[in-house]
Amino acid sequence: MRLTTTLGAVLLIVLVNLGQSSPDTRRVARDECIASLSGFPKDASLPPKPPYPIDMAGVTLEYFASGCYGKCPAFTLTISKDVAHFEGHAFVRAKGKRTSKLSQQQFETFLHAWYDGNFYAMRDNYCDVRCPDGTVIIVTDIPESSITLITPTSTKRVYECFSTVDNRPQTPKPPEQYFELSRHLRAFAKAQHWL
């Protein structure tokens, strides 16, 4: 069964594998699925915490914001131990490429937020909603973002597109640590007059 509903500016497409179940049953199943995929994974053992880098050469933290059909900022912010690179695409103060100096202390503040926030243990993708019962939920026209840590030995990307309609989550919600680091990275870009 394919159910398509328009909710405000968000188009929600739900592919349901529940036969002839009632709308209330489908809604409850969807809500339970989204809740089970929110936060840190509950169904897997935690990977070991990666060691904090001793040498910051080759370590970068990247924040990507996709934009949306409205006026959501679309940009990429990449920071390393002494420089920040910004590339503004749409609905930003600075379109195109910009660069700014960054102190190692500022960089390490962001890096500690990543490590202390246990990003390594988060799901890679909070937008791909595939429920155990076969249900697939796709939400379009919402801003998406990702935070990626790249070191000489590993790369970890956490991708999110959290949205709500009438205070009900429509996609899985990453842990609060994701949004906290996201706010700090955006605040840095605003301080540079890029956003």
Buried (B, 14 or more C-beta within 10 A) or exposed (E): EEEEEEEEEBBBEBBBEBEEBEEEEBEEBBEEBBEBBBBEBEEEEEEEEBEEBEEBEEBBBBBBBBBBEEEBBBBBBBBBBEEBBBBBBBBBBBBEEBEBEBEEEBBBEBBEBBBEBBBBBBBEBBBBBEBEEEBBBBBEBBBBBBBBBBBEEEEBBBBBBBBEBEEEBBBBBBBEBBBEBBEBBBEBBEEBEBB
